Amino acid sequence: MSPDATAASRRGKLIVISGPSGTGKTSICNALLERLPNAEWSVSATTRPRRGNETNGAAYSFISREEFGRRREGGEFLEWAEYLGELYGTPLAAVTDAVQAGHHVIMEIEVQGGKQVADRMPESIRIFVLPPDMESLQARLAGRKTESAEHQARRLAAADGEIAFARDCGAYHFFVTNDGLQETVAEVMEIIEREINGA
Ligand code: 5GP
């Protein structure tokens, strides 16, 4: 193997998980973090208000719009998007450092961001999680105690557009339907292992 090929084979993979709010993406990502050796979470920056159960710097860094704009102008994001009026972005340096150190990076991002990652880092693995049907999505969103009914309704309304965009944009090669967490995690693990092993 050439030195370049050896370095490439030691590099970690970027794993993008997308899907409408309420499809169980976060539970899937948490399970992947436990099961996949050498995996780490990409901590996004966002302008959305912190929910009561969230710690700054864990799932997200919570920053102001001014700070977000400054980082965006400075080219600090691998991708960024506006979702329901709030800004979300993935810090580029953290991702490239981790991948170069041989870690797999799990990014839970929405579809505009997924498309940008597909364009900038085509070697990434991009998986879109579908709900079994819209009724179960509605039920899951309604079960969340962390958001207002109005926020839940806006997220549900966005779901159709996100699914249509994911199907049309060509960024996602894998679509999995989450009709049971265990089975879905197994399916996603299988995809990732196959891609990592270059099969
Ligand atoms: P939430 O407010 O529920 O945490 O996230 C709203 C949406 O933003 C979800 O679809 C989530 O996956 C997405 N998201 C979270 N972080 C990022 C990011 O860094 N970039 C992009 N493009 N989307 C993100």
Residues whose N, C-alpha, C, O or C-beta is under 5 A from the ligand:
A	BS01	5GP	G19 S44 A45 E79 W80 A81 Y83 Y88 G89 T90 E108 I109 E110 G113
